[in-house]
Amino acid sequence: MTTEQDAVREQIEPPPSSRAVSNRAVIVVGGVSAALLAWFFWAWLGLRRNVVDAAGESIGTAIALLLVVSIAGATWRARR
């Protein structure tokens, strides 16, 4: 049962979210984003490919990585 003090404390200080993003996830997403951006510029400027082809390679790689992460997350949750 919630007392008045608990209700006031929750208004001042809401409970922490259980779905908060961890620091590790932020670092991994930033690193992958930087790698995909670097791959785009390398394919465009270094390998002298068309801009659309270079973007397609980067986007395709990002979609493949999202698929791998999705499958890994689904199997990890199924084990728990």
VMD Tcl script that draws the C-alpha trace (Angstrom):
set ca {
  {0.00 0.00 0.00}
  {1.33 3.42 -0.92}
  {1.66 5.97 1.82}
  {1.57 9.71 1.36}
  {5.35 9.91 1.77}
  {5.87 7.34 -0.99}
  {3.49 9.20 -3.29}
  {5.30 12.50 -2.68}
  {8.70 10.84 -3.18}
  {7.57 9.39 -6.54}
  {6.40 12.81 -7.69}
  {9.75 14.36 -6.80}
  {11.93 11.45 -7.88}
  {10.35 9.06 -10.41}
  {11.54 5.44 -10.23}
  {14.33 4.52 -12.66}
  {13.23 3.02 -15.96}
  {14.01 -0.65 -16.44}
  {14.34 -0.05 -20.21}
  {17.16 2.49 -19.98}
  {19.85 2.13 -22.62}
  {23.18 0.97 -21.22}
  {26.45 2.77 -21.84}
  {27.75 -0.27 -23.69}
  {24.83 -0.15 -26.13}
  {25.43 3.55 -26.83}
  {29.13 2.91 -27.48}
  {28.41 -0.06 -29.78}
  {25.78 1.85 -31.79}
  {28.12 4.83 -32.12}
  {30.97 2.62 -33.27}
  {28.86 0.76 -35.81}
  {27.45 4.05 -37.13}
  {30.96 5.48 -37.50}
  {32.14 2.32 -39.28}
  {29.21 2.43 -41.71}
  {29.84 6.10 -42.43}
  {33.54 5.39 -42.98}
  {32.63 2.50 -45.30}
  {30.38 4.83 -47.32}
  {33.14 7.41 -47.78}
  {35.74 4.74 -48.54}
  {33.51 3.16 -51.21}
  {32.64 6.56 -52.68}
  {35.96 8.38 -52.55}
  {38.55 5.63 -52.12}
  {37.12 3.04 -54.49}
  {35.56 5.69 -56.78}
  {32.13 4.11 -56.89}
  {28.96 5.96 -57.69}
  {27.37 7.73 -54.68}
  {24.23 5.61 -54.99}
  {26.26 2.38 -55.07}
  {28.32 3.44 -52.05}
  {25.17 4.36 -50.12}
  {23.57 1.07 -51.14}
  {26.53 -0.86 -49.79}
  {26.40 0.97 -46.46}
  {22.64 0.66 -46.11}
  {22.72 -3.00 -47.11}
  {25.40 -3.70 -44.53}
  {23.38 -1.87 -41.87}
  {20.27 -3.92 -42.68}
  {22.28 -7.15 -42.54}
  {23.71 -6.14 -39.14}
  {20.22 -5.32 -37.85}
  {19.03 -8.76 -38.99}
  {21.91 -10.46 -37.17}
  {21.24 -8.45 -34.00}
  {17.52 -9.24 -34.20}
  {18.12 -12.97 -34.54}
  {20.70 -12.95 -31.74}
  {18.33 -11.01 -29.47}
  {15.44 -13.36 -30.19}
  {17.51 -16.45 -29.40}
  {18.93 -14.82 -26.26}
  {15.44 -13.99 -24.97}
  {14.20 -17.49 -25.79}
  {16.91 -18.99 -23.58}
  {15.91 -16.83 -20.61}
}
mol new
graphics top color blue
foreach p $ca { graphics top sphere $p radius 0.5 }
foreach p [lrange $ca 0 end-1] q [lrange $ca 1 end] { graphics top cylinder $p $q radius 0.2 }
display resetview
